[in-house]
Amino acid sequence: MNPIIALLKENNVSEEKINELFQTLTQNPLAAMTTLSQLGLPQDKLQQLMAQVMQNPALLKEAVDELGLDFTKVEEAKERLQQ
């Protein structure tokens, strides 16, 4: 299991909320940050999650793939943000 998904599940984030978070990520990465902050993760766990993503951004792609979502949407959103 992807460590991002595992960390969310360990902190009692439902499968539905995990899917919602990653669906939001594929549509609007900035909005995903808001969704993430609303999950009620303890600050230390949120920092741990962010550190994992910063150290290994490929984890996001793996999580999106694991959930059966389209990672190309993340790339498209990222390109729009950079413009």
C-alpha positions in Angstrom: 0.0 0.0 0.0 1.2 3.5 -0.8 2.6 5.2 2.3 0.5 8.3 1.8 -2.7 6.2 1.7 -1.5 4.1 4.6 -0.8 7.2 6.8 -4.3 8.5 6.0 -5.9 5.2 6.9 -3.9 4.9 10.1 -5.4 8.3 11.1 -8.9 7.1 10.5 -9.5 8.9 7.2 -12.2 7.0 5.4 -11.8 5.4 2.0 -14.3 7.9 0.7 -12.4 10.9 2.0 -9.1 9.5 0.6 -10.7 9.1 -2.8 -12.2 12.6 -2.5 -8.7 14.0 -1.6 -7.0 12.4 -4.6 -9.9 13.3 -7.0 -9.5 16.9 -5.9 -5.8 16.6 -6.4 -6.3 15.4 -10.0 -8.5 18.4 -10.7 -7.0 21.2 -8.7 -3.8 20.6 -6.6 -4.3 23.8 -4.6 -7.8 22.8 -3.6 -6.4 19.5 -2.5 -4.4 21.3 0.2 -7.6 22.7 1.6 -9.2 19.3 1.5 -6.2 17.8 3.3 -6.3 20.4 6.0 -10.0 19.6 6.7 -9.3 15.9 7.4 -8.3 16.7 10.9 -4.9 15.1 10.9 -2.7 15.9 13.9 -0.1 18.5 13.0 2.8 16.0 13.3 1.1 13.5 11.0 0.4 16.3 8.5 4.0 17.3 8.6 5.1 13.7 8.1 2.8 13.4 5.1 4.2 16.6 3.5 7.8 15.5 4.1 7.1 12.2 2.4 5.6 14.0 -0.6 8.5 16.5 -0.8 11.2 13.8 -0.5 9.5 11.5 -3.0 6.9 13.2 -5.3 6.5 9.9 -7.2 4.4 8.8 -4.2 1.6 11.0 -5.4 1.6 9.3 -8.8 1.7 5.9 -7.1 -1.3 6.8 -4.9 -3.3 8.2 -7.8 -2.6 5.0 -9.8 -3.5 2.8 -6.8 -6.8 4.6 -6.5 -7.5 4.2 -10.2 -7.4 7.9 -11.0 -5.9 9.7 -14.0 -2.5 11.2 -13.1 -2.3 13.1 -16.4 -4.9 15.4 -14.9 -2.5 16.2 -12.1 0.2 17.1 -14.6 -2.3 19.3 -16.6 -3.3 21.1 -13.4 0.4 21.6 -12.5 1.1 23.1 -15.9 -1.8 25.5 -15.6 -0.5 26.7 -12.2 3.0 27.3 -13.6 1.6 29.6 -16.4 
